[in-house]
Amino acid sequence: MPVATRLVDGLADGLVALGEQGSVSGRVEEKLRRYLALLTKWNRVYNLTAITEPEQMITHHVLDSLAIAAPLDLLLARKQGTRVLDAGSGAGLPGIPLAIARQA
């Protein structure tokens, strides 16, 4: 199976497991795949993360980041005006995947 197919399947399966499939559109999935492609590319140059395999980046980075989406949504819904800070993550984790998944 080609790497691109494994990435698409791995991301889709992970979103289902997290209960995020219904809240994530095909457009968001595509943006998450593009983020992974950029992370893979720039990781070779700047060593942003120790994980270098795209398949592992799905589970260890993107899905781990999205695992906090539902609890974060509850917190933000209960406390209006709550702010969240993503400080110092060189690869943009968990902030970028969360922002992509929760874009309006």
Helices and strands as residue ranges (DSSP letters): H 3-18, G 21-23, H 26-46, H 54-57, I 58-63, H 64-66, H 69-78, H 95-101
